[in-house]
Amino acid sequence: MNCLAKASFAGAWLCLAALALPPSPACGQNIDLLAAASTTEAVTAVAAAFEAKTGLVLRPIFAGSSTLAKHIAAGAPAHLYLSADLDWMKFLRQRNLLAADRSVALLGNQLVLLQRRGGSRLASLAELPQALGGRRLVMGDPAHVPAGRYGRRALSNLGLWTQLKDRAVFGASVRAALALLARGQGSYAIAYATDLRADGNLSIAARFPNNIHQQIVYPLAIVKSGDGPMARQAYYFLQGGTARRIFEQFGFTFSPKPR
């Protein structure tokens, strides 16, 4: 599993390194769910509900969607994959790595501009360049991170990307970007509305209209190499009423549609 040691950021490496560890005797029935970092709190709660109901362990492993997809493509063991956009699911489908007819558009989200608590809300996103001044805007890397891609498209459609791209600092996931904001390396961060729960010291400075970027979709799929009765049990649980209530509690929209 040398490829895991090459993860581009430490947090992802620590999560993904768990894939290389043999399961303990008490956890021999683990079901590995590789999930986008922005789902951390909600998926952790869903996993606990799944174990309480079934006695099976749904083990979430969180990182950027691109990091997880690339590790699945490199042969990392996984049963389920939950991406923060359709592109990285397509990346795996094109490589014939997903179980046939076991994919669903599970969740939705909203793109927002976050700031540290106590900052003033912007009357309009058009104010962002002036409000930023000489400081930094942090966001997921648009080359790899879904939230960064959504953010770049939104800023481009607002006519702001050219002004702001040289003042942007990129994180390897949306949560890595929020960590930069928390450390004072930027004044604003482009993230999801659900990311407010990641840090109680954040507040929303502005919301991006949904019609200026691609629809935010979190697809869920079974990985072909991990397909089986337990993986399917978890797959359907994630679409059921208990999971729905939890996801909505954490701010996600929930509308699974077969794909």
TIZABA-205285 format. One record per residue: residue number from 0; residue in one letter; x, y, z of N, C-alpha, C in turn. Coordinates in steps of 0.05 Angstrom, whole numbers, padded with zeros to 5 digits. Each point is the difference from the previous one (the first is absolute). Example, Ala and Ser with C-alpha at 12.3 -4.5 7.8 and 13.67 -1.06 7.14 Angstrom:
% TIZABA-205285
<atom 0, a, <00264, -00114, 00156>, <-00018, 00024, 00000>, <00018, 00024, 00000>>
<atom 1, s, <-00007, 00021, -00014>, <00016, 00024, 00001>, <-00015, 00022, 00014>>
//
This chain:
% TIZABA-205285
<atom 0, m, <00017, -00024, 00000>, <-00017, 00024, 00000>, <00017, 00025, 00000>>
<atom 1, n, <00024, -00001, -00014>, <00017, 00024, 00000>, <-00013, 00024, -00011>>
<atom 2, c, <-00020, -00003, -00018>, <-00013, 00023, -00012>, <-00014, 00017, 00022>>
<atom 3, l, <-00008, -00013, 00022>, <-00014, 00015, 00021>, <00019, 00019, 00014>>
<atom 4, a, <00026, -00008, 00001>, <00019, 00017, 00014>, <00006, 00025, -00016>>
<atom 5, k, <-00009, 00001, -00025>, <00006, 00023, -00018>, <-00023, 00019, -00001>>
<atom 6, a, <-00020, -00003, 00017>, <-00022, 00019, 00000>, <00010, 00028, 00003>>
<atom 7, s, <-00013, 00020, -00013>, <00011, 00026, -00002>, <-00003, 00017, 00025>>
<atom 8, f, <-00014, -00008, 00019>, <-00003, 00015, 00024>, <-00003, -00019, 00024>>
<atom 9, a, <00010, 00009, 00023>, <00002, -00018, 00023>, <-00026, -00010, 00009>>
<atom 10, g, <-00021, 00017, 00001>, <-00026, -00010, 00010>, <-00010, -00023, -00016>>
<atom 11, a, <00001, 00003, -00026>, <-00009, -00021, -00018>, <00016, -00025, 00004>>
<atom 12, w, <00027, 00003, 00004>, <00017, -00023, 00003>, <-00008, -00016, 00025>>
<atom 13, l, <-00006, 00015, 00021>, <-00007, -00014, 00025>, <-00025, -00016, -00003>>
<atom 14, c, <-00020, 00012, -00014>, <-00025, -00014, -00004>, <00004, -00024, -00019>>
<atom 15, l, <00014, 00005, -00022>, <00003, -00022, -00020>, <00019, -00021, 00009>>
<atom 16, a, <00018, 00006, 00018>, <00019, -00020, 00010>, <-00015, -00022, 00015>>
<atom 17, a, <-00024, 00007, 00011>, <-00016, -00020, 00014>, <-00008, -00023, -00019>>
<atom 18, l, <-00001, 00006, -00026>, <-00007, -00021, -00019>, <00021, -00022, 00000>>
<atom 19, a, <00025, 00006, 00007>, <00021, -00020, -00001>, <00001, -00018, 00024>>
<atom 20, l, <-00015, 00008, 00020>, <00001, -00015, 00025>, <-00019, -00024, -00001>>
<atom 21, p, <00009, -00024, 00009>, <-00018, -00022, 00001>, <-00022, 00004, 00020>>
<atom 22, p, <-00024, -00008, -00005>, <-00022, 00004, 00019>, <00005, -00016, 00026>>
<atom 23, s, <-00007, 00012, 00022>, <00002, -00015, 00025>, <-00021, -00022, 00001>>
<atom 24, p, <00004, -00020, 00017>, <-00019, -00022, 00002>, <-00028, 00010, 00005>>
<atom 25, a, <-00003, 00022, 00015>, <-00026, 00010, 00007>, <-00013, 00016, -00023>>
<atom 26, c, <00017, 00006, -00021>, <-00011, 00017, -00022>, <00003, -00015, -00026>>
<atom 27, g, <-00003, -00026, 00000>, <00003, -00015, -00025>, <-00022, 00005, -00020>>
<atom 28, q, <-00022, 00012, 00009>, <-00022, 00005, -00018>, <-00001, 00029, -00009>>
<atom 29, n, <00023, 00013, 00001>, <00000, 00029, -00008>, <-00009, 00003, -00029>>
<atom 30, i, <-00015, 00022, -00005>, <-00008, 00008, -00027>, <00013, 00028, -00003>>
<atom 31, d, <00019, 00002, -00019>, <00015, 00025, -00003>, <-00015, 00018, -00019>>
<atom 32, l, <-00006, 00024, 00010>, <-00013, 00021, -00016>, <00020, 00023, -00003>>
<atom 33, l, <00009, 00004, -00024>, <00018, 00023, -00006>, <-00017, 00024, -00007>>
<atom 34, a, <00001, 00020, 00017>, <-00020, 00022, -00002>, <00013, 00027, -00001>>
<atom 35, a, <-00012, 00018, -00015>, <00010, 00028, -00003>, <00003, 00013, 00028>>
<atom 36, a, <00021, 00015, 00003>, <00006, 00012, 00026>, <-00023, 00017, 00011>>
<atom 37, s, <-00015, 00013, -00018>, <-00022, 00017, 00009>, <-00023, -00015, 00012>>
<atom 38, t, <00000, -00027, -00002>, <-00022, -00015, 00013>, <00008, -00012, 00027>>
<atom 39, t, <00023, 00009, 00011>, <00011, -00014, 00023>, <-00020, -00003, 00023>>
<atom 40, e, <-00012, 00022, 00009>, <-00017, -00002, 00024>, <-00025, -00016, -00006>>
<atom 41, a, <-00012, 00004, -00023>, <-00025, -00013, -00006>, <00004, -00030, -00004>>
<atom 42, v, <00021, -00007, -00016>, <00005, -00029, -00005>, <00008, -00014, 00025>>
<atom 43, t, <00015, 00013, 00017>, <00008, -00013, 00026>, <-00026, -00007, 00016>>
<atom 44, a, <-00019, 00018, 00000>, <-00025, -00005, 00014>, <-00016, -00022, -00013>>
<atom 45, v, <-00001, 00000, -00027>, <-00014, -00021, -00014>, <00013, -00027, 00005>>
<atom 46, a, <00026, -00001, 00001>, <00015, -00025, 00005>, <-00007, -00011, 00027>>
<atom 47, a, <-00002, 00017, 00020>, <-00007, -00008, 00027>, <-00029, -00012, 00000>>
<atom 48, a, <-00018, 00013, -00014>, <-00028, -00010, -00002>, <-00001, -00027, -00014>>
<atom 49, f, <00016, -00003, -00020>, <00001, -00026, -00015>, <00010, -00022, 00018>>
<atom 50, e, <00021, 00005, 00015>, <00011, -00021, 00018>, <-00020, -00007, 00022>>
<atom 51, a, <-00014, 00021, 00010>, <-00020, -00005, 00021>, <-00022, -00018, -00010>>
<atom 52, k, <-00008, 00003, -00025>, <-00022, -00015, -00011>, <00008, -00028, -00010>>
<atom 53, t, <00024, -00002, -00011>, <00008, -00025, -00013>, <00021, -00016, 00014>>
<atom 54, g, <00015, 00013, 00017>, <00023, -00013, 00013>, <00025, -00001, -00018>>
<atom 55, l, <-00003, 00011, -00025>, <00023, 00001, -00018>, <00014, 00027, 00002>>
<atom 56, v, <00026, 00000, -00005>, <00015, 00025, 00003>, <00003, 00012, -00027>>
<atom 57, l, <-00011, 00024, -00004>, <00004, 00016, -00024>, <00023, 00020, 00007>>
<atom 58, r, <00023, -00005, -00012>, <00024, 00015, 00008>, <00005, 00023, -00020>>
<atom 59, p, <-00006, 00025, 00007>, <00005, 00022, -00019>, <00029, 00007, 00000>>
<atom 60, i, <00010, 00007, -00024>, <00027, 00010, -00004>, <-00003, 00025, -00016>>
<atom 61, f, <00008, 00023, 00011>, <-00006, 00026, -00012>, <00025, 00013, -00011>>
<atom 62, a, <-00003, 00012, -00024>, <00021, 00016, -00013>, <-00014, 00015, -00023>>
<atom 63, g, <00016, 00014, -00016>, <-00011, 00012, -00023>, <-00010, -00021, -00020>>
<atom 64, s, <-00021, 00007, -00015>, <-00012, -00019, -00019>, <00021, -00010, -00020>>
<atom 65, s, <00017, 00018, -00009>, <00020, -00008, -00020>, <00020, -00020, 00012>>
<atom 66, t, <00009, 00006, 00024>, <00019, -00018, 00014>, <-00011, -00028, 00003>>
<atom 67, l, <-00025, -00001, 00008>, <-00013, -00026, 00005>, <-00003, -00015, -00027>>
<atom 68, a, <-00010, 00014, -00020>, <-00004, -00013, -00026>, <00026, -00011, -00011>>
<atom 69, k, <00021, 00015, 00002>, <00026, -00008, -00010>, <00011, -00025, 00015>>
<atom 70, h, <-00006, -00001, 00026>, <00009, -00023, 00015>, <-00016, -00025, -00006>>
<atom 71, i, <-00026, 00004, -00005>, <-00016, -00023, -00009>, <00011, -00010, -00027>>
<atom 72, a, <00006, 00018, -00018>, <00011, -00007, -00026>, <00027, -00014, 00002>>
<atom 73, a, <00014, 00007, 00021>, <00027, -00013, 00005>, <-00002, -00027, 00014>>
<atom 74, g, <-00025, -00008, 00008>, <-00004, -00026, 00011>, <-00005, 00000, 00030>>
<atom 75, a, <-00003, 00023, 00013>, <-00006, 00001, 00028>, <-00027, -00014, 00005>>
<atom 76, p, <-00002, -00016, 00021>, <-00025, -00014, 00006>, <-00022, 00019, 00008>>
<atom 77, a, <-00023, -00004, -00011>, <-00023, 00017, 00006>, <-00026, -00015, -00008>>
<atom 78, h, <-00021, 00004, 00015>, <-00026, -00011, -00007>, <-00018, 00021, -00012>>
<atom 79, l, <00001, 00025, 00011>, <-00018, 00021, -00010>, <00016, 00026, -00003>>
<atom 80, y, <-00009, 00016, -00019>, <00013, 00026, -00005>, <-00021, 00022, -00001>>
<atom 81, l, <00003, 00021, 00016>, <-00018, 00023, 00000>, <00016, 00024, -00008>>
<atom 82, s, <-00005, 00011, -00024>, <00015, 00022, -00011>, <-00016, 00026, 00004>>
<atom 83, a, <00014, 00023, -00001>, <-00013, 00026, 00002>, <-00007, 00011, -00027>>
<atom 84, d, <00006, -00015, -00022>, <-00009, 00009, -00026>, <-00002, -00024, -00019>>
<atom 85, l, <-00012, 00004, -00023>, <-00004, -00022, -00019>, <00026, -00007, -00015>>
<atom 86, d, <00018, 00020, -00003>, <00024, -00005, -00017>, <00018, -00022, 00011>>
<atom 87, w, <00004, -00001, 00026>, <00018, -00021, 00011>, <-00014, -00027, 00000>>
<atom 88, m, <-00027, -00001, 00001>, <-00014, -00025, -00003>, <00003, -00009, -00029>>
<atom 89, k, <-00002, 00018, -00018>, <00004, -00006, -00029>, <00028, -00011, -00005>>
<atom 90, f, <00020, 00011, 00014>, <00028, -00009, -00002>, <00002, -00030, 00006>>
<atom 91, l, <-00014, -00009, 00021>, <00000, -00028, 00007>, <-00017, -00017, -00019>>
<atom 92, r, <-00023, 00011, -00008>, <-00017, -00015, -00019>, <00014, -00005, -00026>>
<atom 93, q, <00015, 00019, -00010>, <00014, -00003, -00025>, <00022, -00022, 00002>>
<atom 94, r, <00009, -00005, 00023>, <00020, -00021, 00005>, <-00013, -00027, 00007>>
<atom 95, n, <-00026, -00001, -00001>, <-00015, -00025, 00005>, <00005, -00010, 00029>>
<atom 96, l, <00001, 00019, 00019>, <00006, -00007, 00027>, <-00025, 00000, 00018>>
<atom 97, l, <-00023, 00007, -00011>, <-00025, 00001, 00016>, <-00019, -00022, -00007>>
<atom 98, a, <-00014, -00010, 00021>, <-00020, -00021, -00005>, <-00022, 00010, -00018>>
<atom 99, a, <-00008, -00016, -00019>, <-00022, 00008, -00018>, <-00026, 00005, 00015>>
<atom 100, d, <-00013, 00022, -00008>, <-00027, 00006, 00011>, <00000, 00004, 00030>>
<atom 101, r, <00022, 00008, 00011>, <00001, 00005, 00029>, <00012, 00028, 00004>>
<atom 102, s, <-00014, 00020, -00010>, <00009, 00028, 00002>, <-00025, 00017, 00004>>
<atom 103, v, <00002, 00020, 00017>, <-00023, 00017, 00005>, <00010, 00029, 00006>>
<atom 104, a, <-00015, 00020, -00009>, <00005, 00027, 00007>, <-00012, 00005, 00028>>
<atom 105, l, <00016, -00001, 00021>, <-00010, -00002, 00027>, <-00007, 00027, 00013>>
<atom 106, l, <00019, 00018, -00002>, <-00002, 00025, 00016>, <00004, 00025, -00017>>
<atom 107, g, <-00010, 00022, 00011>, <00006, 00026, -00012>, <00010, 00019, 00022>>
<atom 108, n, <00010, 00023, -00009>, <00012, 00019, 00019>, <-00002, 00028, -00012>>
<atom 109, q, <00009, 00020, 00015>, <00000, 00028, -00010>, <00028, 00011, 00004>>
<atom 110, l, <00009, 00016, -00020>, <00026, 00013, 00001>, <-00003, 00027, 00015>>
<atom 111, v, <00019, 00005, 00019>, <-00001, 00025, 00015>, <00028, 00011, 00003>>
<atom 112, l, <00001, 00025, 00008>, <00025, 00013, 00007>, <00000, 00002, 00031>>
<atom 113, l, <00020, -00012, 00012>, <00002, -00001, 00029>, <00022, 00020, 00009>>
<atom 114, q, <-00004, 00009, 00025>, <00019, 00017, 00013>, <00001, -00008, 00030>>
<atom 115, r, <00020, 00010, 00014>, <00001, -00005, 00028>, <-00022, 00016, 00014>>
<atom 116, r, <-00011, -00012, 00021>, <-00023, 00013, 00013>, <00007, 00028, 00010>>
<atom 117, g, <-00019, 00018, -00004>, <00004, 00028, 00008>, <00004, 00018, -00024>>
<atom 118, g, <00005, -00011, -00023>, <00003, 00016, -00025>, <-00027, 00009, -00010>>
<atom 119, s, <00000, 00021, -00016>, <-00024, 00011, -00011>, <-00009, -00015, -00025>>
<atom 120, r, <-00026, -00005, -00002>, <-00011, -00013, -00023>, <00002, 00019, -00024>>
<atom 121, l, <00007, -00011, -00024>, <00001, 00016, -00024>, <-00028, 00005, -00011>>
<atom 122, a, <-00005, 00024, -00009>, <-00026, 00006, -00012>, <-00003, -00014, -00027>>
<atom 123, s, <00023, -00004, -00013>, <00001, -00012, -00026>, <00027, -00013, -00004>>
<atom 124, l, <00001, -00022, -00015>, <00025, -00012, -00007>, <00018, 00018, -00016>>
<atom 125, a, <-00012, 00019, -00014>, <00016, 00020, -00015>, <00019, 00016, 00018>>
<atom 126, e, <-00006, 00000, 00026>, <00017, 00015, 00019>, <00025, -00015, 00008>>
<atom 127, l, <00001, -00026, -00008>, <00022, -00017, 00010>, <00028, 00011, -00006>>
<atom 128, p, <00007, 00008, -00024>, <00027, 00010, -00005>, <00007, 00023, 00018>>
<atom 129, q, <-00018, 00019, 00004>, <00006, 00023, 00018>, <00002, -00009, 00029>>
<atom 130, a, <-00019, -00018, 00008>, <00001, -00009, 00028>, <00025, -00016, 00006>>
<atom 131, l, <00010, -00014, -00020>, <00024, -00016, 00003>, <00025, 00017, 00003>>
<atom 132, g, <00001, 00023, -00014>, <00023, 00017, 00001>, <00025, -00015, -00009>>
<atom 133, g, <00021, 00002, 00016>, <00025, -00014, -00006>, <00002, -00027, 00013>>
<atom 134, r, <-00022, -00010, 00011>, <00000, -00026, 00014>, <-00007, -00022, -00019>>
<atom 135, r, <-00002, -00025, 00010>, <-00003, -00023, -00017>, <-00028, -00012, 00001>>
<atom 136, l, <-00007, -00012, -00022>, <-00025, -00016, -00002>, <00009, -00029, 00000>>
<atom 137, v, <-00011, -00017, 00018>, <00008, -00028, 00000>, <-00023, -00017, -00012>>
<atom 138, m, <00008, -00021, -00014>, <-00020, -00017, -00013>, <00014, -00027, -00007>>
<atom 139, g, <-00016, -00020, -00006>, <00011, -00025, -00010>, <00013, 00005, -00027>>
<atom 140, d, <00021, -00015, -00006>, <00014, 00002, -00025>, <-00019, -00006, -00023>>
<atom 141, p, <-00006, 00019, -00018>, <-00019, -00005, -00022>, <00009, -00022, -00019>>
<atom 142, a, <00025, -00007, 00000>, <00010, -00021, -00017>, <-00009, -00027, 00009>>
<atom 143, h, <-00007, -00003, 00026>, <-00005, -00026, 00011>, <-00025, -00001, 00018>>
<atom 144, v, <-00005, 00021, 00014>, <-00020, 00000, 00022>, <-00027, 00010, -00010>>
<atom 145, p, <-00022, -00016, 00004>, <-00026, 00009, -00009>, <-00008, 00027, 00009>>
<atom 146, a, <00003, 00007, 00026>, <-00008, 00026, 00009>, <00016, 00022, -00014>>
<atom 147, g, <00025, -00006, -00006>, <00016, 00020, -00015>, <-00009, 00003, -00028>>
<atom 148, r, <-00009, -00022, -00013>, <-00011, 00002, -00027>, <-00026, 00016, 00000>>
<atom 149, y, <-00018, -00006, 00019>, <-00024, 00016, 00002>, <00006, 00029, 00004>>
<atom 150, g, <00019, 00006, 00018>, <00007, 00027, 00007>, <00012, 00015, -00024>>
<atom 151, r, <00018, -00013, -00015>, <00012, 00013, -00023>, <-00022, 00007, -00021>>
<atom 152, r, <-00018, -00019, -00005>, <-00021, 00005, -00019>, <-00018, 00023, 00009>>
<atom 153, a, <-00007, 00000, 00026>, <-00017, 00022, 00010>, <00013, 00027, -00002>>
<atom 154, l, <00026, 00002, 00008>, <00014, 00025, -00002>, <00004, 00009, -00029>>
<atom 155, s, <00004, -00019, -00018>, <00002, 00007, -00028>, <-00026, 00011, -00011>>
<atom 156, n, <-00022, -00012, 00008>, <-00026, 00009, -00010>, <-00007, 00027, 00012>>
<atom 157, l, <00011, 00007, 00023>, <-00004, 00026, 00012>, <00019, 00021, -00010>>
<atom 158, g, <00019, -00009, -00017>, <00020, 00019, -00010>, <00022, 00007, 00020>>
<atom 159, l, <00004, -00018, 00020>, <00019, 00006, 00022>, <00025, -00017, -00001>>
<atom 160, w, <00000, -00022, -00015>, <00023, -00019, 00002>, <00026, 00013, -00009>>
<atom 161, t, <00000, 00016, -00021>, <00025, 00013, -00009>, <00012, 00018, 00021>>
<atom 162, q, <-00018, 00013, 00015>, <00010, 00018, 00021>, <00010, -00015, 00024>>
<atom 163, l, <-00011, -00024, 00005>, <00005, -00013, 00026>, <00019, -00024, -00002>>
<atom 164, k, <00005, -00011, -00024>, <00015, -00025, -00002>, <00028, 00002, 00011>>
<atom 165, d, <00013, 00024, -00003>, <00027, 00003, 00010>, <00001, 00005, 00030>>
<atom 166, r, <-00024, 00004, 00012>, <-00001, 00004, 00029>, <-00011, -00025, 00014>>
<atom 167, a, <-00003, -00021, -00015>, <-00012, -00025, 00011>, <00022, -00018, 00010>>
<atom 168, v, <-00006, -00013, 00023>, <00017, -00021, 00011>, <-00016, -00026, -00001>>
<atom 169, f, <00012, -00021, -00011>, <-00015, -00025, -00005>, <00007, -00022, 00021>>
<atom 170, g, <-00021, -00014, 00008>, <00003, -00023, 00018>, <-00005, -00025, -00015>>
<atom 171, a, <00010, -00023, 00010>, <-00004, -00026, -00013>, <-00027, -00012, 00004>>
<atom 172, s, <-00016, 00013, 00016>, <-00029, -00007, 00004>, <-00013, 00025, 00011>>
<atom 173, v, <-00027, -00001, 00000>, <-00014, 00024, 00011>, <00006, 00003, 00030>>
<atom 174, r, <00004, -00022, 00014>, <00007, 00002, 00029>, <00028, 00010, 00004>>
<atom 175, a, <00018, -00007, -00019>, <00028, 00011, 00002>, <-00001, 00030, -00004>>
<atom 176, a, <-00018, 00009, -00018>, <-00003, 00029, -00004>, <-00010, 00014, 00025>>
<atom 177, l, <-00020, -00013, 00013>, <-00010, 00012, 00025>, <00021, 00001, 00022>>
<atom 178, a, <00018, -00020, 00000>, <00022, 00000, 00019>, <00018, 00024, -00005>>
<atom 179, l, <00005, 00007, -00025>, <00016, 00024, -00006>, <-00014, 00025, 00010>>
<atom 180, l, <-00026, 00001, -00003>, <-00016, 00023, 00010>, <00003, 00002, 00030>>
<atom 181, a, <-00003, -00022, 00013>, <00002, -00001, 00030>, <00027, 00009, 00010>>
<atom 182, r, <00021, -00005, -00016>, <00027, 00008, 00008>, <00006, 00029, -00008>>
<atom 183, g, <-00019, 00014, -00011>, <00004, 00028, -00007>, <00014, 00004, -00027>>
<atom 184, q, <00001, -00020, -00017>, <00014, 00003, -00026>, <-00019, 00010, -00022>>
<atom 185, g, <-00023, 00009, 00008>, <-00019, 00012, -00018>, <-00022, 00013, 00015>>
<atom 186, s, <-00015, 00017, -00014>, <-00022, 00014, 00013>, <-00027, -00012, -00005>>
<atom 187, y, <-00002, -00013, -00024>, <-00025, -00013, -00008>, <00007, -00028, -00012>>
<atom 188, a, <-00020, -00018, 00001>, <00004, -00026, -00012>, <-00025, -00008, -00015>>
<atom 189, i, <00004, -00011, -00024>, <-00023, -00011, -00015>, <-00003, -00029, 00009>>
<atom 190, a, <-00024, -00007, 00010>, <-00005, -00026, 00011>, <-00030, -00006, -00003>>
<atom 191, y, <-00009, -00021, 00013>, <-00028, -00008, -00001>, <-00014, 00011, 00025>>
<atom 192, a, <-00026, 00003, -00002>, <-00016, 00009, 00023>, <00003, -00019, 00023>>
<atom 193, t, <00002, -00026, -00006>, <00002, -00020, 00021>, <00027, 00002, 00015>>
<atom 194, d, <00020, 00013, -00011>, <00026, 00002, 00013>, <00000, 00018, 00024>>
<atom 195, l, <-00022, 00015, 00004>, <-00002, 00016, 00024>, <00003, -00017, 00025>>
<atom 196, r, <-00008, -00025, -00001>, <00001, -00018, 00023>, <00028, -00010, 00006>>
<atom 197, a, <00018, 00005, -00019>, <00028, -00009, 00004>, <00015, 00018, 00020>>
<atom 198, d, <-00009, 00024, 00004>, <00013, 00019, 00017>, <-00020, 00020, 00010>>
<atom 199, g, <-00004, 00001, 00026>, <-00019, 00018, 00012>, <00007, 00029, -00002>>
<atom 200, n, <00025, 00006, -00009>, <00009, 00028, -00002>, <-00004, 00011, -00028>>
<atom 201, l, <-00016, -00013, -00017>, <-00005, 00009, -00027>, <-00028, 00012, -00002>>
<atom 202, s, <-00003, 00017, -00019>, <-00027, 00011, -00007>, <-00001, 00004, -00030>>
<atom 203, i, <-00024, 00003, -00011>, <-00004, 00004, -00028>, <00002, 00029, -00007>>
<atom 204, a, <00019, 00007, -00018>, <00002, 00027, -00010>, <-00018, 00006, -00023>>
<atom 205, a, <-00005, -00021, -00017>, <-00018, 00003, -00023>, <-00007, -00028, -00010>>
<atom 206, r, <-00021, -00002, -00015>, <-00008, -00025, -00013>, <00002, 00003, -00030>>
<atom 207, f, <00010, -00020, -00014>, <00001, 00000, -00029>, <-00027, -00009, -00011>>
<atom 208, p, <-00011, 00015, -00019>, <-00025, -00010, -00014>, <00006, -00027, -00012>>
<atom 209, n, <-00020, -00018, 00001>, <00003, -00027, -00011>, <00003, 00000, -00030>>
<atom 210, n, <-00009, 00021, -00013>, <00000, -00001, -00030>, <00025, 00011, -00012>>
<atom 211, i, <00021, 00005, 00016>, <00026, 00009, -00012>, <00022, -00020, 00002>>
<atom 212, h, <-00007, -00024, 00007>, <00020, -00022, 00000>, <-00015, -00026, -00005>>
<atom 213, q, <00015, -00021, -00004>, <-00012, -00026, -00005>, <-00016, -00008, 00025>>
<atom 214, q, <-00021, -00016, -00004>, <-00016, -00010, 00022>, <00019, -00017, 00018>>
<atom 215, i, <-00002, 00005, 00026>, <00017, -00015, 00019>, <-00014, -00027, 00006>>
<atom 216, v, <00013, -00021, -00009>, <-00011, -00027, 00003>, <00022, -00018, 00012>>
<atom 217, y, <-00009, -00015, 00020>, <00018, -00020, 00013>, <-00010, -00028, -00009>>
<atom 218, p, <00013, -00012, -00019>, <-00008, -00027, -00008>, <00013, -00021, 00018>>
<atom 219, l, <-00015, -00022, 00004>, <00009, -00023, 00016>, <00000, -00024, -00019>>
<atom 220, a, <00021, -00017, 00002>, <00002, -00024, -00016>, <00013, -00022, 00015>>
<atom 221, i, <-00005, -00025, -00008>, <00014, -00023, 00010>, <00024, -00004, -00018>>
<atom 222, v, <00023, -00004, 00012>, <00025, -00006, -00014>, <-00001, -00030, -00009>>
<atom 223, k, <00006, -00005, -00025>, <-00003, -00027, -00010>, <00015, -00021, 00016>>
<atom 224, s, <00025, 00006, 00008>, <00016, -00019, 00014>, <-00010, -00005, 00028>>
<atom 225, g, <-00017, 00018, 00011>, <-00011, -00004, 00027>, <-00029, -00007, 00000>>
<atom 226, d, <-00012, -00006, -00023>, <-00028, -00006, -00002>, <-00007, -00026, 00015>>
<atom 227, g, <-00023, -00001, 00012>, <-00008, -00024, 00015>, <-00024, 00007, 00017>>
<atom 228, p, <-00011, -00019, 00015>, <-00024, 00004, 00016>, <00003, 00023, 00021>>
<atom 229, m, <00023, 00001, 00013>, <00004, 00020, 00021>, <00002, 00028, -00013>>
<atom 230, a, <00015, 00002, -00021>, <00002, 00026, -00014>, <-00027, 00010, -00009>>
<atom 231, r, <-00016, -00019, -00010>, <-00027, 00008, -00010>, <-00018, 00008, 00023>>
<atom 232, q, <00003, -00014, 00023>, <-00016, 00008, 00023>, <00006, 00028, 00009>>
<atom 233, a, <00026, 00007, 00000>, <00007, 00027, 00007>, <-00009, 00020, -00021>>
<atom 234, y, <00003, -00007, -00025>, <-00008, 00017, -00022>, <-00030, 00008, 00002>>
<atom 235, y, <-00017, -00019, 00006>, <-00028, 00006, 00002>, <-00007, 00014, 00026>>
<atom 236, f, <00015, -00006, 00021>, <-00004, 00014, 00026>, <00005, 00030, -00004>>
<atom 237, l, <00021, 00007, -00015>, <00007, 00028, -00004>, <-00022, 00015, -00016>>
<atom 238, q, <-00017, -00015, -00013>, <-00022, 00013, -00015>, <-00027, -00001, 00016>>
<atom 239, g, <00000, -00012, 00023>, <-00024, -00004, 00015>, <-00008, 00023, 00018>>
<atom 240, g, <-00022, -00004, 00014>, <-00012, 00021, 00016>, <00018, 00009, 00023>>
<atom 241, t, <00013, -00019, 00014>, <00018, 00008, 00022>, <00023, 00017, -00009>>
<atom 242, a, <00013, -00008, -00022>, <00022, 00016, -00011>, <-00010, 00027, -00010>>
<atom 243, r, <-00023, 00000, -00012>, <-00011, 00025, -00010>, <-00004, 00020, 00022>>
<atom 244, r, <-00011, -00008, 00022>, <-00004, 00018, 00023>, <00026, 00011, 00010>>
<atom 245, i, <00021, -00017, 00001>, <00026, 00009, 00009>, <00012, 00020, -00019>>
<atom 246, f, <00000, -00007, -00026>, <00012, 00018, -00020>, <-00014, 00027, 00000>>
<atom 247, e, <-00026, 00000, 00002>, <-00015, 00026, 00001>, <00006, 00015, 00025>>
<atom 248, q, <00004, -00014, 00022>, <00007, 00014, 00025>, <00026, 00015, -00003>>
<atom 249, f, <00019, -00011, -00016>, <00026, 00012, -00004>, <-00001, 00020, -00023>>
<atom 250, g, <-00023, 00005, -00011>, <-00002, 00021, -00020>, <00000, -00008, -00029>>
<atom 251, f, <00004, -00026, -00006>, <-00001, -00010, -00027>, <-00028, -00002, -00010>>
<atom 252, t, <-00004, 00004, -00026>, <-00025, -00008, -00012>, <00002, -00029, -00008>>
<atom 253, f, <-00022, -00014, -00001>, <00001, -00029, -00004>, <-00021, -00007, -00021>>
<atom 254, s, <00009, -00009, -00023>, <-00018, -00008, -00021>, <00012, -00021, -00017>>
<atom 255, p, <00003, -00025, 00010>, <00013, -00021, -00016>, <-00016, -00006, -00025>>
<atom 256, k, <00015, 00000, -00022>, <-00012, -00007, -00026>, <00018, -00020, -00013>>
<atom 257, p, <-00010, -00023, -00009>, <00018, -00020, -00013>, <00013, 00012, -00025>>
<atom 258, r, <00025, -00008, -00003>, <00015, 00010, -00023>, <00014, -00024, -00014>>
//
